[in-house]
Amino acid sequence: MKRVSSCFHTVFLFLLVLLLTFCFSIKMMLLTRWKKNMIIMKIIKNRRRIYAEKIY
């Protein structure tokens, strides 16, 4: 009985680690995508500002 519980415990820990790594990778992906979008938005804003300055 004790052996079975320990085996279950190891499996549970393994699954937990997998879940954590999975969540972390998704979070990192979303963060990098968001940062890229922020950079792109900044570039677009700067370009618009430059065009506006050229016009005036």
N, CA, C and O atoms as a CHARMM CRD file, in Angstrom:
* protein
*
  224
    1    1 MET  N      0.84100  -1.20600   0.00000 PROA 1      0.00000
    2    1 MET  CA     0.00000   0.00000   0.00000 PROA 1      0.00000
    3    1 MET  C      0.88200   1.26500   0.00000 PROA 1      0.00000
    4    1 MET  O      0.62200   2.21200  -0.74200 PROA 1      0.00000
    5    2 LYS  N      1.89900   1.26300   0.82200 PROA 2      0.00000
    6    2 LYS  CA     2.80000   2.41700   0.91400 PROA 2      0.00000
    7    2 LYS  C      3.53100   2.64800  -0.42300 PROA 2      0.00000
    8    2 LYS  O      3.72000   3.78300  -0.86000 PROA 2      0.00000
    9    3 ARG  N      3.92200   1.56500  -1.03800 PROA 3      0.00000
   10    3 ARG  CA     4.64700   1.61500  -2.30100 PROA 3      0.00000
   11    3 ARG  C      3.77800   2.27400  -3.38200 PROA 3      0.00000
   12    3 ARG  O      4.25400   3.12000  -4.13900 PROA 3      0.00000
   13    4 VAL  N      2.53400   1.88800  -3.44200 PROA 4      0.00000
   14    4 VAL  CA     1.59500   2.42500  -4.42900 PROA 4      0.00000
   15    4 VAL  C      1.44300   3.94100  -4.24200 PROA 4      0.00000
   16    4 VAL  O      1.46300   4.69200  -5.21700 PROA 4      0.00000
   17    5 SER  N      1.29400   4.38000  -3.00600 PROA 5      0.00000
   18    5 SER  CA     1.12100   5.80100  -2.70100 PROA 5      0.00000
   19    5 SER  C      2.36000   6.60500  -3.11600 PROA 5      0.00000
   20    5 SER  O      2.24100   7.70800  -3.64900 PROA 5      0.00000
   21    6 SER  N      3.54500   6.04500  -2.86700 PROA 6      0.00000
   22    6 SER  CA     4.78500   6.73600  -3.22900 PROA 6      0.00000
   23    6 SER  C      4.89900   6.86600  -4.75100 PROA 6      0.00000
   24    6 SER  O      5.31000   7.90100  -5.27600 PROA 6      0.00000
   25    7 CYS  N      4.52300   5.78500  -5.44000 PROA 7      0.00000
   26    7 CYS  CA     4.53500   5.79400  -6.90700 PROA 7      0.00000
   27    7 CYS  C      3.58200   6.87400  -7.41300 PROA 7      0.00000
   28    7 CYS  O      3.93000   7.65100  -8.30200 PROA 7      0.00000
   29    8 PHE  N      2.40300   6.91600  -6.85500 PROA 8      0.00000
   30    8 PHE  CA     1.40800   7.92800  -7.21500 PROA 8      0.00000
   31    8 PHE  C      1.95200   9.32900  -6.94300 PROA 8      0.00000
   32    8 PHE  O      1.73700  10.25500  -7.72600 PROA 8      0.00000
   33    9 HSD  N      2.65100   9.46800  -5.83500 PROA 9      0.00000
   34    9 HSD  CA     3.23700  10.75100  -5.44100 PROA 9      0.00000
   35    9 HSD  C      4.24000  11.24100  -6.49700 PROA 9      0.00000
   36    9 HSD  O      4.21100  12.40300  -6.90100 PROA 9      0.00000
   37   10 THR  N      5.12400  10.33800  -6.93300 PROA 10     0.00000
   38   10 THR  CA     6.13200  10.69700  -7.94000 PROA 10     0.00000
   39   10 THR  C      5.46600  11.09100  -9.25900 PROA 10     0.00000
   40   10 THR  O      5.86700  12.05900  -9.90500 PROA 10     0.00000
   41   11 VAL  N      4.45400  10.33200  -9.64100 PROA 11     0.00000
   42   11 VAL  CA     3.71800  10.62900 -10.87300 PROA 11     0.00000
   43   11 VAL  C      3.04700  11.99500 -10.76100 PROA 11     0.00000
   44   11 VAL  O      3.08600  12.79300 -11.69800 PROA 11     0.00000
   45   12 PHE  N      2.44300  12.25200  -9.63000 PROA 12     0.00000
   46   12 PHE  CA     1.76500  13.52000  -9.37600 PROA 12     0.00000
   47   12 PHE  C      2.75400  14.68400  -9.45300 PROA 12     0.00000
   48   12 PHE  O      2.46700  15.70800 -10.07400 PROA 12     0.00000
   49   13 LEU  N      3.91200  14.52400  -8.82400 PROA 13     0.00000
   50   13 LEU  CA     4.95900  15.55900  -8.85700 PROA 13     0.00000
   51   13 LEU  C      5.42100  15.81200 -10.28500 PROA 13     0.00000
   52   13 LEU  O      5.59000  16.95900 -10.70000 PROA 13     0.00000
   53   14 PHE  N      5.62500  14.72700 -11.03500 PROA 14     0.00000
   54   14 PHE  CA     6.05600  14.82100 -12.43100 PROA 14     0.00000
   55   14 PHE  C      5.03900  15.61300 -13.25200 PROA 14     0.00000
   56   14 PHE  O      5.41900  16.49200 -14.02500 PROA 14     0.00000
   57   15 LEU  N      3.76400  15.31100 -13.09100 PROA 15     0.00000
   58   15 LEU  CA     2.69200  16.00700 -13.79600 PROA 15     0.00000
   59   15 LEU  C      2.65100  17.48200 -13.40300 PROA 15     0.00000
   60   15 LEU  O      2.45300  18.35200 -14.25100 PROA 15     0.00000
   61   16 LEU  N      2.83800  17.75200 -12.12500 PROA 16     0.00000
   62   16 LEU  CA     2.83900  19.11900 -11.61700 PROA 16     0.00000
   63   16 LEU  C      3.96000  19.93600 -12.26000 PROA 16     0.00000
   64   16 LEU  O      3.75200  21.07100 -12.68800 PROA 16     0.00000
   65   17 VAL  N      5.15100  19.33700 -12.32000 PROA 17     0.00000
   66   17 VAL  CA     6.31100  19.98800 -12.94800 PROA 17     0.00000
   67   17 VAL  C      6.03100  20.26500 -14.42000 PROA 17     0.00000
   68   17 VAL  O      6.32100  21.35100 -14.92300 PROA 17     0.00000
   69   18 LEU  N      5.46300  19.27200 -15.10900 PROA 18     0.00000
   70   18 LEU  CA     5.10800  19.42900 -16.51200 PROA 18     0.00000
   71   18 LEU  C      4.14600  20.59600 -16.70400 PROA 18     0.00000
   72   18 LEU  O      4.33400  21.43200 -17.58800 PROA 18     0.00000
   73   19 LEU  N      3.12700  20.64000 -15.87700 PROA 19     0.00000
   74   19 LEU  CA     2.11800  21.69400 -15.93500 PROA 19     0.00000
   75   19 LEU  C      2.75400  23.06500 -15.71900 PROA 19     0.00000
   76   19 LEU  O      2.45900  24.01400 -16.44400 PROA 19     0.00000
   77   20 LEU  N      3.62900  23.16100 -14.71700 PROA 20     0.00000
   78   20 LEU  CA     4.31300  24.42600 -14.41100 PROA 20     0.00000
   79   20 LEU  C      5.17100  24.88300 -15.58700 PROA 20     0.00000
   80   20 LEU  O      5.13100  26.05200 -15.97000 PROA 20     0.00000
   81   21 THR  N      5.94600  23.96300 -16.15900 PROA 21     0.00000
   82   21 THR  CA     6.80600  24.31400 -17.29100 PROA 21     0.00000
   83   21 THR  C      5.96100  24.74400 -18.48900 PROA 21     0.00000
   84   21 THR  O      6.30800  25.69100 -19.19500 PROA 21     0.00000
   85   22 PHE  N      4.85800  24.04600 -18.71000 PROA 22     0.00000
   86   22 PHE  CA     3.93800  24.37200 -19.80100 PROA 22     0.00000
   87   22 PHE  C      3.37600  25.78200 -19.63400 PROA 22     0.00000
   88   22 PHE  O      3.38700  26.58000 -20.57100 PROA 22     0.00000
   89   23 CYS  N      2.88800  26.07900 -18.43100 PROA 23     0.00000
   90   23 CYS  CA     2.33800  27.41600 -18.13200 PROA 23     0.00000
   91   23 CYS  C      3.39900  28.48400 -18.30200 PROA 23     0.00000
   92   23 CYS  O      3.13500  29.55200 -18.85500 PROA 23     0.00000
   93   24 PHE  N      4.60100  28.19300 -17.82600 PROA 24     0.00000
   94   24 PHE  CA     5.71000  29.15100 -17.90600 PROA 24     0.00000
   95   24 PHE  C      6.06800  29.45200 -19.35500 PROA 24     0.00000
   96   24 PHE  O      6.28000  30.60900 -19.71900 PROA 24     0.00000
   97   25 SER  N      6.13700  28.40500 -20.18800 PROA 25     0.00000
   98   25 SER  CA     6.47500  28.59400 -21.60300 PROA 25     0.00000
   99   25 SER  C      5.41100  29.42700 -22.30800 PROA 25     0.00000
  100   25 SER  O      5.74200  30.29400 -23.11500 PROA 25     0.00000
  101   26 ILE  N      4.12900  29.17300 -22.01100 PROA 26     0.00000
  102   26 ILE  CA     3.02700  29.94400 -22.60500 PROA 26     0.00000
  103   26 ILE  C      3.14000  31.40500 -22.17700 PROA 26     0.00000
  104   26 ILE  O      2.98700  32.31500 -22.99200 PROA 26     0.00000
  105   27 LYS  N      3.41100  31.61800 -20.88600 PROA 27     0.00000
  106   27 LYS  CA     3.55000  32.96700 -20.34500 PROA 27     0.00000
  107   27 LYS  C      4.68100  33.71500 -21.05200 PROA 27     0.00000
  108   27 LYS  O      4.52900  34.87500 -21.43200 PROA 27     0.00000
  109   28 MET  N      5.81800  33.03200 -21.22200 PROA 28     0.00000
  110   28 MET  CA     6.97200  33.64600 -21.87900 PROA 28     0.00000
  111   28 MET  C      6.64900  33.99300 -23.32700 PROA 28     0.00000
  112   28 MET  O      7.00600  35.06600 -23.81300 PROA 28     0.00000
  113   29 MET  N      5.96800  33.07500 -24.01400 PROA 29     0.00000
  114   29 MET  CA     5.56500  33.31200 -25.39800 PROA 29     0.00000
  115   29 MET  C      4.67900  34.55100 -25.49200 PROA 29     0.00000
  116   29 MET  O      4.90200  35.41600 -26.33900 PROA 29     0.00000
  117   30 LEU  N      3.68300  34.63500 -24.62800 PROA 30     0.00000
  118   30 LEU  CA     2.76700  35.77800 -24.61800 PROA 30     0.00000
  119   30 LEU  C      3.51500  37.06700 -24.31200 PROA 30     0.00000
  120   30 LEU  O      3.25800  38.09900 -24.93100 PROA 30     0.00000
  121   31 LEU  N      4.44300  37.01000 -23.35500 PROA 31     0.00000
  122   31 LEU  CA     5.22800  38.19000 -22.97800 PROA 31     0.00000
  123   31 LEU  C      6.07700  38.67300 -24.14300 PROA 31     0.00000
  124   31 LEU  O      6.11900  39.86900 -24.42900 PROA 31     0.00000
  125   32 THR  N      6.75700  37.74500 -24.81900 PROA 32     0.00000
  126   32 THR  CA     7.60500  38.13400 -25.94500 PROA 32     0.00000
  127   32 THR  C      6.76700  38.72600 -27.06800 PROA 32     0.00000
  128   32 THR  O      7.16900  39.70700 -27.69500 PROA 32     0.00000
  129   33 ARG  N      5.60100  38.13500 -27.32600 PROA 33     0.00000
  130   33 ARG  CA     4.70000  38.63200 -28.36000 PROA 33     0.00000
  131   33 ARG  C      4.22400  40.04900 -28.00600 PROA 33     0.00000
  132   33 ARG  O      4.18600  40.93600 -28.85900 PROA 33     0.00000
  133   34 TRP  N      3.86500  40.24000 -26.73200 PROA 34     0.00000
  134   34 TRP  CA     3.39200  41.53400 -26.25300 PROA 34     0.00000
  135   34 TRP  C      4.49500  42.57700 -26.37400 PROA 34     0.00000
  136   34 TRP  O      4.23900  43.70700 -26.79100 PROA 34     0.00000
  137   35 LYS  N      5.73400  42.20100 -26.00800 PROA 35     0.00000
  138   35 LYS  CA     6.87600  43.11400 -26.12000 PROA 35     0.00000
  139   35 LYS  C      7.11600  43.49400 -27.57400 PROA 35     0.00000
  140   35 LYS  O      7.37500  44.65800 -27.87900 PROA 35     0.00000
  141   36 LYS  N      7.03000  42.51100 -28.47700 PROA 36     0.00000
  142   36 LYS  CA     7.19800  42.78100 -29.91400 PROA 36     0.00000
  143   36 LYS  C      6.14300  43.76000 -30.39100 PROA 36     0.00000
  144   36 LYS  O      6.44900  44.70400 -31.11800 PROA 36     0.00000
  145   37 ASN  N      4.90500  43.53800 -29.98500 PROA 37     0.00000
  146   37 ASN  CA     3.80600  44.43700 -30.35000 PROA 37     0.00000
  147   37 ASN  C      4.06300  45.84300 -29.83500 PROA 37     0.00000
  148   37 ASN  O      3.81800  46.82200 -30.54000 PROA 37     0.00000
  149   38 MET  N      4.56000  45.94500 -28.59600 PROA 38     0.00000
  150   38 MET  CA     4.87300  47.24300 -28.00500 PROA 38     0.00000
  151   38 MET  C      5.94100  47.96300 -28.82700 PROA 38     0.00000
  152   38 MET  O      5.81300  49.15400 -29.10900 PROA 38     0.00000
  153   39 ILE  N      6.99400  47.23700 -29.21000 PROA 39     0.00000
  154   39 ILE  CA     8.07800  47.80900 -30.01100 PROA 39     0.00000
  155   39 ILE  C      7.54100  48.28400 -31.35700 PROA 39     0.00000
  156   39 ILE  O      7.86400  49.38100 -31.81300 PROA 39     0.00000
  157   40 ILE  N      6.70800  47.43900 -31.99500 PROA 40     0.00000
  158   40 ILE  CA     6.11300  47.79600 -33.28900 PROA 40     0.00000
  159   40 ILE  C      5.26200  49.05000 -33.14700 PROA 40     0.00000
  160   40 ILE  O      5.33300  49.95100 -33.98300 PROA 40     0.00000
  161   41 MET  N      4.45500  49.10900 -32.08700 PROA 41     0.00000
  162   41 MET  CA     3.60900  50.28000 -31.84700 PROA 41     0.00000
  163   41 MET  C      4.45600  51.53600 -31.66900 PROA 41     0.00000
  164   41 MET  O      4.12000  52.59100 -32.20600 PROA 41     0.00000
  165   42 LYS  N      5.54700  51.42900 -30.92200 PROA 42     0.00000
  166   42 LYS  CA     6.45200  52.56600 -30.71000 PROA 42     0.00000
  167   42 LYS  C      7.03200  53.04300 -32.03100 PROA 42     0.00000
  168   42 LYS  O      7.08500  54.24500 -32.29100 PROA 42     0.00000
  169   43 ILE  N      7.46500  52.10900 -32.86200 PROA 43     0.00000
  170   43 ILE  CA     8.03700  52.45200 -34.17400 PROA 43     0.00000
  171   43 ILE  C      6.99300  53.17900 -35.01800 PROA 43     0.00000
  172   43 ILE  O      7.29700  54.19700 -35.64000 PROA 43     0.00000
  173   44 ILE  N      5.76200  52.66000 -35.04100 PROA 44     0.00000
  174   44 ILE  CA     4.68000  53.27200 -35.82100 PROA 44     0.00000
  175   44 ILE  C      4.41500  54.69200 -35.31800 PROA 44     0.00000
  176   44 ILE  O      4.26600  55.62100 -36.11200 PROA 44     0.00000
  177   45 LYS  N      4.35700  54.85100 -33.99500 PROA 45     0.00000
  178   45 LYS  CA     4.11300  56.17700 -33.41200 PROA 45     0.00000
  179   45 LYS  C      5.23400  57.14700 -33.79400 PROA 45     0.00000
  180   45 LYS  O      4.97500  58.29100 -34.16800 PROA 45     0.00000
  181   46 ASN  N      6.48500  56.67500 -33.69400 PROA 46     0.00000
  182   46 ASN  CA     7.63200  57.51200 -34.03800 PROA 46     0.00000
  183   46 ASN  C      7.59200  57.91000 -35.51100 PROA 46     0.00000
  184   46 ASN  O      7.87700  59.05800 -35.85100 PROA 46     0.00000
  185   47 ARG  N      7.24500  56.98100 -36.37300 PROA 47     0.00000
  186   47 ARG  CA     7.15600  57.25700 -37.81200 PROA 47     0.00000
  187   47 ARG  C      6.07600  58.30400 -38.06700 PROA 47     0.00000
  188   47 ARG  O      6.27900  59.24200 -38.83800 PROA 47     0.00000
  189   48 ARG  N      4.93900  58.13500 -37.41900 PROA 48     0.00000
  190   48 ARG  CA     3.84000  59.09600 -37.57400 PROA 48     0.00000
  191   48 ARG  C      4.28400  60.48500 -37.13800 PROA 48     0.00000
  192   48 ARG  O      3.97300  61.48200 -37.78900 PROA 48     0.00000
  193   49 ARG  N      5.01600  60.53700 -36.02500 PROA 49     0.00000
  194   49 ARG  CA     5.51300  61.80700 -35.50100 PROA 49     0.00000
  195   49 ARG  C      6.47100  62.44300 -36.51500 PROA 49     0.00000
  196   49 ARG  O      6.40300  63.64700 -36.76000 PROA 49     0.00000
  197   50 ILE  N      7.35400  61.64500 -37.09800 PROA 50     0.00000
  198   50 ILE  CA     8.31600  62.13100 -38.09800 PROA 50     0.00000
  199   50 ILE  C      7.56600  62.67100 -39.31100 PROA 50     0.00000
  200   50 ILE  O      7.88000  63.75200 -39.80800 PROA 50     0.00000
  201   51 TYR  N      6.57400  61.91800 -39.78800 PROA 51     0.00000
  202   51 TYR  CA     5.78300  62.36900 -40.93900 PROA 51     0.00000
  203   51 TYR  C      5.07000  63.68000 -40.62200 PROA 51     0.00000
  204   51 TYR  O      5.02900  64.58900 -41.45100 PROA 51     0.00000
  205   52 ALA  N      4.50400  63.77200 -39.40800 PROA 52     0.00000
  206   52 ALA  CA     3.80000  64.98400 -38.98300 PROA 52     0.00000
  207   52 ALA  C      4.77200  66.17000 -38.96500 PROA 52     0.00000
  208   52 ALA  O      4.42500  67.26600 -39.40500 PROA 52     0.00000
  209   53 GLU  N      5.98900  65.94800 -38.45500 PROA 53     0.00000
  210   53 GLU  CA     6.99900  67.00800 -38.40700 PROA 53     0.00000
  211   53 GLU  C      7.40500  67.43600 -39.80900 PROA 53     0.00000
  212   53 GLU  O      7.63300  68.62000 -40.05800 PROA 53     0.00000
  213   54 LYS  N      7.49700  66.47900 -40.72200 PROA 54     0.00000
  214   54 LYS  CA     7.86000  66.79900 -42.11100 PROA 54     0.00000
  215   54 LYS  C      6.78100  67.65500 -42.77100 PROA 54     0.00000
  216   54 LYS  O      7.08600  68.58200 -43.52200 PROA 54     0.00000
  217   55 ILE  N      5.52100  67.33800 -42.48300 PROA 55     0.00000
  218   55 ILE  CA     4.40400  68.07000 -43.09200 PROA 55     0.00000
  219   55 ILE  C      4.38700  69.50100 -42.58300 PROA 55     0.00000
  220   55 ILE  O      4.23100  70.44100 -43.36300 PROA 55     0.00000
  221   56 TYR  N      4.55000  69.66900 -41.26700 PROA 56     0.00000
  222   56 TYR  CA     4.47600  71.02500 -40.70100 PROA 56     0.00000
  223   56 TYR  C      5.77000  71.80000 -40.93200 PROA 56     0.00000
  224   56 TYR  O      5.88000  72.95500 -40.52200 PROA 56     0.00000
